[in-house]
């Protein structure tokens, strides 16, 4: 810390500095084991004194966006000196600035920002925005290293770095940091650097092998050049670069290289330092980065999307041609999640940043849905790529009737769909216990399934768990392969037994179907007829049920809707043919 240094230490640090840093850097970070034993240390190894008025400390919490809070700095920081910002003198004695906003935890992020041409710009960071790592960030191969530890910047680091993935590294060798334990009240010991004077050229962004979303039209390749004056004939030389092995482009500054890109294509950018005669310097100094822009895969419906993810894995981007209907919409407090389904399948939209800005409610049909497929705890989610619109409103989704056994056996088929389980009982209901948020309750219709009170905002939280058998409307979920169901409201939980399914005891099997014969039975065992529709709504089978069976040999593999009629009563089921 600058005010603790004596002349002998300053001389020693100058002796240990073999080169110069390109700018101020974060040299230490601490998040102690108790109290507010937290601090950040800034180091000046630039070779000249620096006015701190041009710098700020930025802070964000739990995956926020830069900056949620900011600390202005003042004073002159001498070359080879440090400046420490802490919460209080008891936990961190001898700091240069105490500020009550220094209260970060291991899963937060801290950055150093600089006034660049009147625009405040992040230049260095511990952690990153938009992501909450949980307990802490992994650094140098150490799990949760930013919690209850101190990070010390390696002496060989000469430049700030906003690429946290590269800065943190995956092991001790690749990381810019050394991790050590830190206890409340421990002294802060300053920083030394041993930067090389050899020219260096690095690509700091994008990270190698980055895959950009399909809407990307331009990628900035950000360069970091040290110990080499890039200019047009007046410096040490300049930069040559190529894109995908094309023609050489001469560059006389270190500004980012703007690369126009097209979805579905891959790119390789090669950069090198050359002298004023356009010859590569000796020894050669160059760097390469490769990246691609993902394709947008157009699918007819949600079933096609799910099938592609099953076949090829998550991570791809999709445009859904159908207009799925929202069955449940949650607020921004709950990640702007929306459960949607069309005639073929359902999916959960997870939209933390609020990319879909058009107001939408249950019953709205969505048009222009684009997003990236993702898996969270086994649940397939769609992360929106851009805003979507409402195609129509007031749509009613009639839940198909299934059994708990159907869901357990085919949870991926029903996941995120609105369904109904008839004659189902909460086995622990005693007229006293109430629904608590995020709790499992056993639901039984002859088979058991977990009912999860997932929605803390639901009106049945705190209400008495209903006794007796009734029909329950639920959304199908899972947790790492374990089937679960969850209701949207008290009305779903206490649905009367006559709703939606007028044919008592209707059973349709097998489902999924691999053969040519579909069987149907009911309590009345009366004359029955069926109509089968494809996902486009076209009737493909119309037949009477003979001997409790229907021949469907003419149907291809796929998803169908079966409408059953008996004694003037109707019911619908989804049929999967394999």
N, C-alpha and C positions, 0 to 999 in steps of 0.2 A: 504494500500500500504506500502511496507516494509520501505521505507525511511521516512514515516510520523509517524511511531510508536515510542512512548516513552516507557521507562521501565515499567511504571505502567500499560500501556495497554497490553504490552507483558505478564506481570505476570497475568493480569486478564484473557487473552485469554488462558494461560496455565491452569489456574484454571478451566476454563469452558470446557476444553477438557477431557472428561472422558475416552476416548479410543483413538485408533489410526486409521487413514485412511490407506488403503492398498497402495495408490500411490497418486500422485498429482491429483487434480480434477479441473475442471472448476467450480469456486464458484460463479461467476457473469458473466452475458452477458448483453450488452446494445446496443440498436439501437434507438437513440434518435429521437426527433421530428423535428430537424432541423440540417443543416450543417453536419459535420462529428462527431457528438456526439455519437461515437461508441467505445466500449472498451470490453475487455475480461479480467477477473481476474482469476488467478491461485492460489490455496491454497495448502499449504503443511501441512498436519496433520499426517504425517507418524511417527512422534516421533524422526526424525533425520533430519539434514540439507541435502539438495539435490542440486546437481550440475545441473543447468539448461541447460548445454551444451548437455545433453542427451534428451532434449525435444524440440519440435517445435510447432508452431501454423500453422495449415493447414486451407485453405479456398477454398471453391468452390462456384460458382454462378449458379443459375437457373437450378439446377438439374444435375450439372456436376459430374465428377469423382474425388475422392481424389487422390493427392492434385493438384488443379489448381495453387495455389500459396502457399508459405511457408515463415514463419518468424523464423529465428534461434534465440534461446535464449542463454544468457550467464549469468554468475555469480552464486553465491550460495544463494539459498532460504532457510532461516532458518525455523526450525520447528515452526508451528503455525503462519507463516507469509504468506503474499500474494504478488503477482506480477501482475501488471496491464499493459496491452499493449493497447495503444490508438492511434488515428490518429494525434491529435494535442493538444497542451497545452491550447488553447483557449476554445475548446469545452469540454475537459476533463482535468482539472487541476490536477497536482501532480501525473501523471502516472509514472511508472518506465521505460517504453520504448515507444517512439513515432515512428510510422511507417506509411508512406503514403499509404500502401496497405490495411490498416484497413478501408475499404470502403463498407463493406457488407450492404445489405438491408435485410428486414425481411424474404424474400423468399430464402436467401442464407443459407449456412451452415458453421460453424466454428468448428474446432476440435483441440484436443491436441494429438500430436503424440509423441511416445517414441522410442528411439533407443534400440531395444531388440535384442541382439546378432547380431549387425551390420545391422539389418533390421528395417527400420522405420515403426512403426505400430501404427495405430490409437487406442487410449485407452479411449477417452472421446469426446463427441460431443454435439453441439446444432444443430439439423437438421441432415439430412442424404443425401447421394449421390443418384443420379439417379432419383430424384423426385423434381419437382418445385411446391411448394404448392400454388403458386399464389401470394397473398399479404404477407403472413407469415405463420409460423407453429402454429398449435393449441397446447396450453400447459395448463394443469390443467383445461381443459374444457373451456378455454378462446380462442375464435376465433382470429386468426392472432396475437397471443400473442408476437411473436418475432419482430413485427413491432411497432416502437414508444413506446417501453416498456423496462423495466429492468427485467431480470430473476435472482432470488437469490436462490442458492442451499440450500435446507433444511439442518439444522444442523445435522440431523440424517443420512445423506448420507455419507458413509465412503469409497466408492469405485467409481472409474470412470466407465462410462457405455457407450458403443457404440451402445446399443440397444435404439435408439431414441424413438421408439414407447413406450417402457416401461418407459424410463426416463421422457418423456413428460406427460405420463398418460392421463387419460380421465376426471379426476376431481381433485379437490384440494387434496383429500385424497390419490389418487393413484400416483400423480405426485411427482417427486423429486425436483420440482421447485415451488417457490412462484413468482407470477407476480405482478409487481407494475409499476406505471408510472415513466418515466424518462425524465427529461428536460436537455437541454444543460447547461453545466457548473456546474452541481450538483456534490458534492463530492462523492468519493467512500469510503465506510466506513469499509472495511475489512470483515473478516468472522470468525465465531466461529463454532465449531462442538461439538457434544455430542455423539460420537460413543460409542456403547455398547462394553463391553469386552467379552460378551458371544459368543461362537462359532456360526458361521453362515455358511450355505451352500446354494448357489443359482445357478440356471441354467440361465445363461444370454443369451444363444442362443442354439437352435432356440426358437423363441417365441412359446408359447403353441398354439396348433392347426394349426401350419404352414402347408401349402400344398406345397410340392416341385414339380418341374416339372418332367416329366417322364424320362428325361435323367439323373436324379440324381442317382448316384451309391453309394455315401457315404455322411453321415451327421455327422458333428462334433458337439458334445454336449459340450458346453463351460461352465466351472464351475468357480464360485467365492467363495473362502473359506476365512473367516476372523477369527482371534483369535483362530486358530487351526493349529498346525504344522503337515502337512501330510508328513509322512516318513515311511520307512520300519524298524520298531522296535526302532527307535531313537527319534521319535517325540511324539506328543500327540496321534497318532493313524493313521488311514488311511481311505480309502473310499471303500465301497461295492456298486456295482451297478448290476442291472438286466435289461434285455431287454425283453419286453413282458412276464414278469413273469418267464423267464428261469433261468438257473443256475447263482449263485452268482459269480461275478468277483471281485477280490481284486485289488485295485488300490492304488499305493504308491506315486502318484504325483498329481498335479492339472492340468496337460495337458488335452486338449480336448479329449473326448472319441470319437473315430472314429467308427461309426455304419454303416456297409454295408447294403444297402437298395435295394429294388426291386420295380419297378413301380407297382402300384395297391395295395400296402400293407400299413398297418397302424402300428405305433410303439409307445410303451410306455416305457420310460426309467426312472427307479427309482434309486436314489442315496442316500446314508446315510453315516454319519460319525460314525466310530466305533473305539474302543480303540485297544490297541495292543494285546488284547486277542480275537479280532474279535467280541466283543459285542457292540451293539449300545450304544453310550454315553447317559447319563441321565442328563437333559431331552433330548429326541430324537431330532436329527437335520437331516432332510431329505428333498428331493425335487423330484418332478416328472414333466416330460414334455411328451406331446403326440404330434405326428405329423404324416403325411402321405405323400406318394409319389403318385402323380396322375397317372392315367392310360392314355395311348395314344389310343384314339378312332379312328379307321380307318374308313373313309367314302369314298364312291365311287365317290362322286362329291360334288360340292359346294352347290347344292340344298339340299343334305342330311345333310351337315354341318349346313346350315341355319335352316332346319327343326328340328334338334336336339337342337339347341340353343333356338328356339321358345318353344319347349316342356320342356326343362330342365334348361334353363337359361345359361348365359354366364359364362366363367371361366374355362371350360373344355379344354383339349388339343386334337388336331386332327391331323391326317395324311390324306392328300387328295390323293386319288388314281389316279384321272384324272390329265391331264396336262393343267391347265388353261393358257390362253394366256393373256399377258399384253396388255392392251389397252392404258395405260398412266403411265409413270414412272416419279417420281419427285426426285430431288437431295437431298443430306443430309441436305441442308438448309431447306427443307420442309419434314423432318422426313423420308426420303427414302421411301415415300409412293408409292405404286403401285396399280393401279386398274386392277383387273384380272377377267376373266370370262371363263367358259367352256360352253358347250352346254346347261347347266341347270340353271345357276345362276351366279351372280357376287359377289365379296367381295373386301374390301379395305384392303391391307396389310399396317400396320403402323409399321415402323422399325426404331425407333429413334437410337438405338445403332448400327445399321448397321449389324445386325446378318447375313442377306443374303449378303455375300461379293462377290459373283459371279457377274460380271458386267452384267446387263440386261437392255434391251430397249423394247419399244413397238414392238409387233410382236413376242417376244420370248415366247415360251411355257415353263412353269416351271415344273420340275420334282422333286419329293421328298419333297413336301411342308409340313412342320409341324409347328404348332403354337397353341397359346392359343386364344380362342375366347374372345373378349372384346367388350363392348358397350361404345361409346363416342357420346354424344348428340343424342342418338337414332340410330347411325350408327353402324352396325356390322363390327368389324375389326378383323383381324387376326394378332397377335403379333408373329413373327417368333421365333421358338424354336432353330433352327440351320440353317446352310447354306443350300441352295438348288442349283440345277443345271439347265442348259438350255437344254431342250429336243430337241427343234428345233427352228429355227429362220425364220423370214419373213412371219409368219402367218398373214393372213388378217381376221379381224373380221368384218363381214358385220352387221351393226346395224339394228336390227329389227325395223320396223316402228310401232310406237304407237302414241296415242293421249295424250294430256295433261290430259284429263279426265281419261284415263287408268292409268297414273302414280299416279294421286291424289287418285284414288280408290284403287290402289294396289301397293303402294310405296314399301312395303317390298318385293314384287315379283320382282321388277325391280331394286332395290337398287344396286348401284355400277356397273350396266350394261351400255354398250354403246348402245344408242337407237337413233332413228330419229323421230323428230316431223315435219310433213309436213305442208306447208302453214301456218307457224307461224310468227307472227308479234310482234316486240318490240313496244308496244303501246305508249311509251314515246319518241320514236325516232323522231327527228325533223330536222335531217341533221346537227345538231350542237353539241348536247351532246355526250360525249365520255364515254367509259368504264373506270370506276375507280375500283381499286382492292377492294375486300370484300364489294361489293355493290349489292343490289337486283334490278333487272329490270323485269318488267312484260312482260311475253311472252304469246301470245294468238293465239290459232288455232281454236277458237270457244269456248274454255275454257281457263281460266287463270292458269298460273303456274309461280312460282318465278324462274327467271334465276339469279344465283348467280355467280358473277365474283370471284370465290374462288381462282383461280390460279393466284397469283400476277406475276408469271413468264411468263404468256401466252402472245403471241404476239399481242393480240387484246386489251390489257390494254393500254389506251391512244388513241385508234382508235375511229372514229365516230361510234356510234351505227347505224347499217344499217336500212334503212327504207324499208317498203314494206314486202310482204309475201314471205317467202322462206323456204326451208327445213333446219332444224337445227339439227346437230348431237350433242348429249349431253350425259354426264354421269349422271345417276340418283343419287341424294343425298337426304338427309333430315336433318332437324335440330329439334330435339326433337319432331318428329312426323309430322312436317310440310314439305311436299315434296318440293324439289328444283331440279334444273338441272344446270349443269355447262359444258361449252365447253372447249376443250383442246387447240384450236388454232383458228385463224381467219378463216381458211378454214372450220372449223366446223360451225362457226357462219354464214358464207356467202355461204353455200353449194347451188349449183344450184338445181332447182326443179326437175330435171330429174334423180338425183343420187339415186341409190340403190333400188328405188321402181318404176318399170316401169308400174304398174297397177294403173291408176289414180282412186282416190276415193275408194280404196279397204278398206272395213270394214269387220272385223271378230268378231262375238259376239255370245253368251256371253263369256266373258273371264275374270276370271275363269269360267269354265263350270261345272254345277252340274247335268245336264240332259244327254240325249243321242243324241241331235241334235245340230249341229254347223251351224250357218248361215253366209253366205258370200255375199256381194254385191259390185258392182263397178259402176263407172260412165258409162262405155260402156254397162254393163248388157249383155255381150256376153257369149258364151259357156265357161265354166270354169271347170278345174279339179284340184284335190288336191292330194298331197302325204303327209302322216304324218309319221314322224320318231320318234323313242324313243331316249333316251339320249345316247344310244350306237351307234346310226346311223342306226339302223335296220328299214326298211320300215314296218310299221304295218297297214297302210291303204292306198289304192290307189283307187280313186273313182271320177266319174264325179259329178259336183254339179247340183242337180236337184231341181228346184223350190227354188233356193238360199239356199239349205240346204244339209248337209252331215250327214249320220247316223254314229255315233261313239260308238254305244252301246257295242262293243267288247273291248273297251279300259279300262284299270284300271286307278285308280287315279294316277296322276303323271304329269311330265312335258314333253311336246312334241314339235317338230318343224314341222310347217305346211308350205309346199311349194305349192304356188298357181300359176297356169298357165292360162293365158287368151290371146288369139290371139297372141301366140308366146312370150308374155311377162310374166315374173315371179316376184314373191315377196315372202318373207318369214315372218312368224310370230311365236312367241312362244305361245303355248297353255298350260294352266294349267287346268287339270281336277281334280275336288275335289270329 
